[in-house]
């Protein structure tokens, strides 16, 4: 049950970050890739972790923590 909650939380965070990034036309984000491509997800979260916005940085750090636990595997 806890693993499913972590997976759901990670998916929710990725969705929110993807929507935040879509306002920046230089960043093209495919949600399917974020869910299924660990490399793309890692790169995306690295960029988000360096955002000038604290909410985005916080969300990215939480997503990275969940991703390290293998929530989507």
N, C-alpha and C positions, 0 to 999 in steps of 0.2 A: 504493500500500500504506500509506504513512504517513497519507494522508488518511483511509483506512478505520480505522486505529488511533485516530486523533484522534476520529473520529465515535463509535467504540465506547467510548472513554474518556469522552467527554462524556455519552453515553447512560447509562453506568454511574454517573457522578457524579450526574446528574439523578435517577436512580432512588433512589440512596442519600439524597439530599437530600429527595426527595419522601416517602420513608418516615420520615425524621427529622421532617419537618413534619407528618406525619399524626398524630403524638402530640399536636399542638397543635390542638384542635378548632376554633379560630378560623381556622385556615388550611385552606381546602379547595383541594386541588391535583389537577388532572386531568392525568395523565401524558401523555395524547394532546396536550393543549394545550401542555405543556412541549416536546414534540418538534416540533410543527407551527406554533406561534404565537410568533413571535419576540418580540412585545410581552409576552405572558404570561411567557415564559421570562426575559426581561430583568427584569421586575418581580419575579419569584420569586427570581432570583439576587441582585438588589439587596437584598431582605429578608434572604436567607441570608448575604450578605456583612456584614451588620450584626448577626449573631447574637452573643449573649454567649459562645458556645462556639467555641473556636479551631479545632477540627476542621471545624466547619461553615463558618466563615469561610474557612478554607484551601481547602476543597473548592469553595466558591462562587467564589473568586478564580480557581482553576484552570479551572472551567467557563466563566467569563466570558472567560478567555484563549482557550480552545478555540472558544467561540462567536464571538469576534471574527474568528477565522480562517475562519469560515463552514463549520464542520465538519458542520452539519446541512443546509446548502444543497445 
